[in-house]
Amino acid sequence: MFYHLGKIATRYRWLIVGLWMVAAAIALPFAPQASQVLQSGGFTSPDAESQRAINLLVDKLHLNLTTVQVIFTSKHYTADDPRFVQQTQQALAKVQNWSEVTQIISFTDNPRQISLDRKAAYVNVLLKPDPDSAPKLLPELEQRLQKVPDLQESVGGGPVFYEDIQSVSERDLRRAETLAFPFALIALLFVFRSVIAAILPALVGGCAVVVALALIFVLGHVTPLSIFVLNITTLFGLGLGVDYSLFMVSRFREEVARGRSIEDAIAVTVATAGRAVTFSGLTVSIGLFGLTFFRINMLHSVGLGGMLVVILAVLAALTLLPALLAIIGLRVNALPVRLPRLRRRVDTVINGSNNLSHGFWYRLSQFVMRYPVRVFVPVLLLLISFGLPFLGVRFSAPDASILPKDVPSRAAYDLLATRFNNSDTTPILLAVQTTGSALTDANIQNLYTYVRRIEADPRVQRVDSIVSADPRFTLAQYRLLYSNPQLIADPYIGSLVKSTVAGNTVMIQV
């Protein structure tokens, strides 16, 4: 089958190259736009208990998941200084009147939003859109945020984190493309010592990447895809595209050196190297296919995008490259380049036979076959030693610490981590459902007992709930307080009940 495929590629070479060029020309305008349809986040599974709890709180309590933190720092004033408060109000004046903002929770309402040294404080700006759409509002938010003379402003939070992930991914993608192509060409020049032969693998790999990115742009309108699919597409497209084409071009040159005609050389190349490329791509695709069964969007997207670009890399190596070789023919060795040799040159073919020369790789393979145990044991021990650190690996959800220190969300994250109580900015949310109304006498007693058990855990610093609003209150006082919620006079407790209780659903922050 592969032999005949090589014959077909030779016979219809101009048609095949034309079709690939048309596909690349159509894909070229859409490939740079792929990031516009991709989503940040996607690190949780809809089946996870944590996600079900969040969905319940959003449904019952209308929990806002789109919170931007604006951090104010001062070298001169403390957060309780009237001048500090006045300047924060001045900075937020246009934000407060913005229709996209549902609420602003200031440090004047919650003293826990003041830093430990009291020279910094943050406000929580709650936005209307969902987390996926909120990053689009950040430019306008930053425009509305007024600069004030004595305070420095930093913006962080989930939407900023997701926006920075997208921008950093796009920036790194451009950098990778800028660096990868020149380095790949240099490596190929050292291998082939011919400009034409070196360009072919890079051309095939680049073509696979461009078409894959355009298809991802289309798929992004049909199904949610993570921004990380950009990285895997470029990585696999260039890596495998160049790798597969390298095998094919090398085998083609060997077959031509043996005296075969161009047509026969291409047919044998596809039948041998092409077969290896196909099964290699099939193996990689099967591994990536397993990721598509994950409900976590980031993993699902990586599997989908990876499979797509691997299939395209294989197709390009089996069709586009043989067609180009058929057109170029013996000119594949044109434009030779004089470069220093990494090792003594040996001819690949001796006297037109199929015997390989006694070069380094030949001698290495002979040594391995002659002393398999001597090679197997030390190599196995070396691989095990490389894998030992993985025994201590700790998995966690990504946060802004994965980003470079020069991006806004990372700077805000570091500021919150070093100057504030970090547990206040990243609490654990518990969704508790009771039998009947949560404010009945029996349920208040059950909630009180439950919260006391959580507080007894030495790892817990504080629990915020309707039954821990005031540490001085006893169970009897809480039962009396909530016996008639409409008569609660304390504004803080009244606001707490309104924001954390709805029917039989209660939110507890740990």
C-alpha positions in Angstrom: 0.0 0.0 0.0 2.7 2.5 1.0 4.7 1.6 -2.2 1.7 2.4 -4.3 1.1 5.6 -2.4 4.6 6.7 -3.3 3.9 6.0 -7.0 0.7 8.0 -6.8 2.5 11.0 -5.1 5.0 10.9 -8.0 2.3 10.7 -10.7 0.1 13.4 -9.4 2.8 15.5 -7.8 1.7 18.9 -9.1 -1.9 18.3 -8.1 -0.9 17.2 -4.6 1.4 20.2 -4.1 -1.3 22.5 -5.5 -3.9 21.2 -3.1 -1.6 21.7 -0.1 -0.7 25.2 -1.2 -4.3 26.1 -1.6 -5.0 24.6 1.9 -2.1 26.6 3.3 -3.2 29.8 1.6 -6.8 29.4 2.9 -5.5 28.6 6.4 -2.9 31.4 6.6 -5.4 34.3 7.4 -7.1 32.2 10.1 -4.1 30.6 11.8 -3.1 33.8 13.7 -6.7 34.2 14.9 -6.8 30.8 16.6 -6.2 32.3 20.0 -9.3 34.5 19.8 -11.6 31.5 20.0 -9.7 29.7 22.7 -10.6 29.9 26.4 -8.5 30.5 29.5 -8.9 28.2 32.5 -10.5 24.8 31.9 -8.6 23.2 34.8 -11.6 21.7 36.5 -14.0 18.8 35.7 -17.7 19.4 35.7 -18.0 16.1 37.6 -15.7 17.1 40.4 -17.2 17.7 43.8 -15.6 21.1 44.0 -17.2 22.2 40.7 -20.6 20.8 41.8 -20.4 22.8 44.9 -19.5 26.0 43.0 -22.4 25.4 40.6 -24.8 25.0 43.5 -23.6 28.2 45.1 -23.9 30.1 41.8 -27.4 28.7 41.2 -28.7 29.2 44.8 -26.7 32.2 46.1 -25.8 33.8 42.8 -22.2 33.6 43.8 -20.0 35.9 41.7 -17.0 34.1 40.2 -15.8 37.2 38.4 -13.9 39.2 40.9 -11.1 41.6 40.1 -8.9 42.8 43.0 -7.5 46.3 42.9 -4.7 46.7 45.4 -3.6 50.1 46.7 -0.2 50.6 48.3 1.2 53.7 50.0 4.6 54.6 51.3 3.2 57.4 53.5 -0.3 56.5 54.7 -1.9 53.6 56.4 -5.2 52.1 55.2 -7.2 53.7 58.0 -5.9 57.2 57.2 -8.7 59.3 55.7 -6.4 60.5 52.9 -5.7 56.8 51.9 -9.5 56.1 51.9 -10.3 59.3 50.0 -7.8 58.6 47.3 -9.0 55.0 46.8 -12.6 56.4 46.4 -11.3 58.9 43.9 -9.5 56.1 41.9 -12.6 54.0 41.9 -15.2 56.7 41.1 -15.6 55.8 37.4 -15.5 52.1 38.2 -18.3 52.3 40.7 -20.6 53.9 38.2 -19.8 51.4 35.5 -22.8 49.3 34.3 -20.6 46.1 34.1 -19.9 46.2 37.9 -22.4 44.6 40.3 -20.7 45.4 43.6 -17.5 46.8 45.1 -16.4 45.4 48.4 -14.0 47.8 50.0 -11.5 47.3 52.8 -13.6 49.8 54.8 -16.3 47.2 54.9 -14.0 44.3 55.5 -10.9 45.0 57.6 -9.3 41.7 56.5 -8.6 43.3 53.2 -6.0 45.5 54.8 -2.4 44.3 54.8 -0.5 43.2 57.8 1.6 46.3 57.8 -1.5 48.4 57.2 0.1 50.3 54.3 -1.8 48.4 51.6 -5.4 47.4 51.0 -7.5 45.9 48.3 -11.0 46.2 47.0 -13.0 43.4 45.3 -14.7 44.6 42.1 -17.4 42.1 41.1 -18.2 42.1 37.4 -21.4 40.9 35.7 -20.0 38.7 32.9 -18.9 35.1 33.4 -15.2 34.3 33.9 -14.7 33.5 30.3 -16.0 36.8 29.0 -14.7 39.0 31.8 -11.1 39.4 30.5 -12.5 41.4 27.5 -13.6 44.1 30.0 -10.2 44.5 31.6 -8.9 47.3 29.2 -11.9 49.4 29.9 -11.6 48.7 33.7 -8.0 49.9 33.6 -9.1 53.0 31.7 -11.8 53.8 34.3 -9.4 53.2 37.2 -8.0 56.7 37.9 -4.4 57.3 38.9 -3.9 59.1 42.2 -0.8 60.8 43.4 0.1 59.0 46.7 -1.1 55.4 45.9 0.3 52.7 43.7 -2.3 50.5 42.0 -2.1 46.8 41.0 -4.8 44.8 39.4 -5.2 41.0 40.0 -7.8 38.3 40.4 -9.2 35.5 38.2 -10.0 37.5 35.1 -6.6 39.2 35.0 -4.9 35.8 35.6 -6.8 34.2 32.6 -6.1 37.2 30.4 -2.4 37.0 31.2 -2.3 33.3 30.5 -3.7 34.0 27.1 -1.3 36.9 26.3 1.7 35.0 27.7 0.8 31.9 25.6 0.5 34.0 22.5 3.8 35.8 23.2 5.6 32.5 23.9 4.1 31.0 20.7 5.5 33.8 18.6 8.8 33.5 20.3 8.8 29.7 19.8 8.1 30.1 16.1 10.7 32.8 15.8 13.4 30.7 17.4 12.3 27.2 16.3 12.4 27.7 12.6 16.0 29.1 12.4 17.3 26.5 14.8 15.6 23.7 12.9 17.1 25.0 9.7 20.6 25.2 11.1 20.3 21.6 12.5 19.0 20.4 9.1 21.8 22.1 7.3 24.3 20.2 9.5 22.5 17.0 8.7 22.0 17.4 4.9 24.6 20.1 4.0 22.2 21.3 1.3 19.9 24.3 1.5 17.2 22.6 -0.6 17.2 19.4 1.4 17.2 21.4 4.7 14.3 23.6 3.6 11.9 20.7 2.7 11.4 19.3 6.3 10.9 22.8 7.7 8.4 23.6 4.9 6.4 20.5 5.5 6.4 21.1 9.3 5.4 24.7 8.9 2.6 23.8 6.5 1.2 21.3 9.0 1.2 23.9 11.8 -0.5 26.5 9.7 -3.3 24.2 8.6 -3.7 22.8 12.1 -4.1 26.3 13.7 -6.7 27.2 11.1 -8.7 24.0 11.9 -8.4 24.8 15.6 -9.8 28.3 14.8 -12.8 26.5 13.2 -13.2 23.9 16.0 -13.0 26.7 18.6 -16.4 28.0 17.3 -17.9 24.5 17.7 -16.5 23.2 21.0 -14.7 24.9 23.9 -10.9 24.7 23.5 -8.2 25.7 26.0 -5.6 28.3 25.2 -2.9 25.6 25.9 -3.8 23.9 22.6 -1.7 26.6 20.9 1.5 25.4 22.6 0.9 21.7 21.8 0.1 22.5 18.2 3.3 24.3 17.6 5.4 21.9 19.6 4.1 18.8 17.8 3.6 20.3 14.4 7.2 21.6 14.1 8.8 18.7 16.0 7.1 15.8 14.4 6.7 17.5 11.0 10.5 18.1 10.8 11.3 14.8 12.3 9.1 12.7 10.0 10.3 14.7 6.9 13.9 14.2 8.0 13.4 10.4 7.9 11.9 10.7 4.5 14.4 13.0 2.9 17.3 11.0 4.3 15.9 7.7 2.9 15.2 9.3 -0.5 18.8 10.5 -0.8 20.1 7.0 0.2 17.9 5.4 -2.5 19.0 7.8 -5.1 22.6 7.1 -4.1 22.0 3.4 -4.7 21.2 4.2 -8.3 17.4 4.0 -8.2 15.3 6.3 -10.4 13.5 9.2 -8.8 10.1 7.4 -9.1 11.4 4.2 -7.6 13.3 6.0 -4.9 10.2 7.9 -3.8 8.1 4.6 -3.8 10.7 2.8 -1.7 11.0 5.8 0.6 7.3 5.9 1.3 7.2 2.1 1.6 9.9 2.1 4.3 10.4 5.4 6.0 6.7 6.3 5.3 5.5 3.2 7.0 7.6 4.0 10.1 6.3 7.5 10.1 2.7 6.3 9.9 3.0 3.9 12.8 4.9 6.5 14.8 2.1 9.0 14.2 -0.5 6.4 15.0 1.1 5.6 18.3 1.4 9.2 19.3 -2.3 9.8 18.2 -3.5 6.9 20.3 -1.8 8.3 23.4 -3.3 11.7 22.8 -6.7 10.2 22.0 -6.8 9.1 25.6 -6.7 12.7 26.8 -10.0 13.4 25.0 -11.8 11.2 27.5 -11.0 13.6 30.3 -13.7 16.0 31.3 -11.1 18.7 32.1 -11.2 21.1 29.2 -7.4 21.8 29.2 -6.5 18.1 28.9 -9.3 17.4 26.4 -8.1 20.3 24.2 -4.5 19.2 24.3 -5.5 15.7 23.2 -7.8 17.0 20.5 -5.3 19.6 19.2 -2.4 17.2 19.5 -4.2 14.4 17.5 -5.1 16.9 14.8 -1.6 18.2 14.2 0.0 14.7 14.4 -2.4 13.5 11.7 -1.6 16.5 9.5 2.2 16.0 10.1 1.9 12.4 8.9 -0.3 13.3 5.9 2.1 16.0 4.9 5.1 13.6 5.2 3.3 10.9 3.1 1.8 13.2 0.4 3.3 16.7 0.2 6.9 15.7 0.8 7.0 12.9 -1.8 5.3 15.2 -4.3 7.9 17.9 -3.7 10.7 15.3 -4.0 9.3 14.2 -7.3 9.4 17.7 -8.6 12.8 18.6 -7.2 14.4 15.2 -8.0 18.2 15.2 -8.0 18.2 18.9 -7.2 17.5 18.0 -3.6 21.3 18.2 -3.1 21.5 21.6 -4.7 23.0 24.6 -3.0 25.5 22.7 -0.9 26.7 24.3 2.3 30.3 23.9 3.6 30.0 23.4 7.4 32.4 21.9 10.0 31.7 18.2 10.4 30.7 16.9 13.8 32.4 13.6 13.1 34.4 11.9 10.3 32.3 11.5 7.2 31.4 8.0 6.2 29.5 7.1 3.1 26.0 5.8 3.7 26.1 3.3 0.9 29.0 1.1 -0.1 29.3 0.3 -3.8 25.6 0.7 -4.3 24.8 -2.2 -2.0 22.4 -2.2 1.0 25.3 -2.6 3.5 25.7 0.3 5.9 29.1 1.7 6.6 30.9 1.2 9.9 30.1 4.6 11.3 29.4 5.6 14.9 25.8 4.6 15.0 26.5 1.3 13.4 29.2 0.5 15.9 26.9 1.5 18.7 24.2 -0.8 17.6 26.6 -3.7 17.2 27.9 -3.1 20.7 24.3 -3.1 22.1 23.4 -6.3 20.3 26.7 -8.0 21.5 26.4 -7.0 25.1 22.6 -6.5 25.8 22.7 -7.1 29.5 25.7 -4.8 30.1 23.8 -2.0 28.3 20.3 -2.8 29.6 21.2 -2.7 33.3 23.0 0.7 33.5 20.6 2.4 31.1 17.7 1.1 33.2 19.3 2.3 36.4 19.9 5.7 34.8 16.3 6.0 33.7 15.1 5.0 37.2 17.3 7.7 38.8 15.9 10.3 36.4 12.3 9.2 37.5 12.9 9.1 41.2 12.1 12.8 41.8 8.7 12.2 40.3 7.8 10.1 43.5 7.7 13.4 45.4 5.6 15.3 42.8 2.7 17.3 44.2 -0.2 18.2 41.9 -2.3 21.4 42.4 -4.5 23.7 40.4 -2.4 26.4 38.6 -2.4 29.9 39.9 -0.6 33.1 39.0 2.7 31.8 40.3 3.1 29.8 37.0 3.3 33.1 35.1 6.5 35.3 34.7 7.0 37.9 37.4 6.6 40.8 35.0 2.9 40.2 34.2 0.2 42.1 36.2 -1.6 39.1 37.7 1.7 37.6 39.0 2.7 40.9 40.5 -0.6 41.3 42.3 -0.5 37.6 43.4 3.0 38.1 44.9 1.8 41.3 46.6 -1.2 39.5 48.2 0.9 36.6 49.2 3.6 38.7 50.9 1.7 41.5 52.5 -1.7 40.0 53.2 -3.0 36.9 55.0 -3.1 34.6 52.0 -5.9 32.4 53.4 -8.2 35.4 53.3 -7.8 35.8 49.5 -8.1 32.1 48.7 -10.6 30.5 51.1 -12.2 27.1 50.7 -15.9 27.3 49.9 -18.3 24.8 51.4 -21.8 24.4 50.1 -24.0 22.9 52.8 -27.6 21.9 52.3 -30.0 21.4 55.1 -33.4 19.8 55.5 -35.8 22.6 55.2 -34.8 26.3 55.8 -31.3 26.7 57.0 -32.3 29.2 59.6 -34.6 26.9 61.6 -33.7 26.2 65.2 -32.6 22.6 64.6 -30.5 23.5 61.5 -28.8 26.4 63.3 -27.8 23.9 66.0 -26.5 21.5 63.4 -24.5 24.2 61.6 -23.1 25.4 64.8 -21.8 21.9 65.7 -20.5 21.4 62.2 -18.5 24.7 62.2 -17.1 24.1 65.6 -15.7 20.7 64.4 -14.1 22.5 61.4 -12.6 25.1 63.7 -11.1 22.4 65.9 -8.8 21.3 63.1 -5.3 22.7 63.8 -4.9 23.4 60.0 -7.9 25.8 60.0 -7.1 29.4 60.8 -10.7 30.8 60.6 -14.2 29.9 59.5 -16.6 32.5 58.2 -20.3 31.6 58.5 -23.6 32.7 59.9 -22.8 30.7 63.1 -19.3 32.1 63.5 -20.0 35.8 62.8 -19.1 36.8 66.3 -16.9 34.6 68.4 -18.5 35.9 71.5 -21.9 34.5 70.6 -23.1 31.2 72.1 -25.4 28.7 70.4 -28.3 30.0 72.3 -27.6 33.5 71.1 -27.4 32.4 67.5 -30.6 30.5 67.8 -32.3 33.6 69.2 -30.7 35.9 66.6 -32.0 33.8 63.6 -35.4 33.0 65.1 -36.6 36.2 63.2 -34.1 37.1 60.5 -36.0 40.2 59.4 -35.3 41.8 62.7 -31.5 41.4 62.6 -30.1 44.9 63.4 -26.4 44.3 62.9 -25.6 45.3 59.3 -22.6 43.0 59.1 -24.6 39.9 60.1 -27.6 40.9 58.0 -25.3 41.2 55.0 -23.7 37.9 55.8 -27.0 36.1 56.0 -28.1 37.7 52.7 -24.9 36.7 50.8 -24.4 33.2 52.3 -27.9 31.8 52.9 -30.7 30.9 50.4 -33.4 28.6 51.4 -31.7 25.3 52.5 -28.3 26.2 51.1 -25.5 27.8 53.2 -22.0 28.9 52.1 -19.2 28.5 54.6 -15.7 29.9 54.0 -12.8 28.1 55.6 
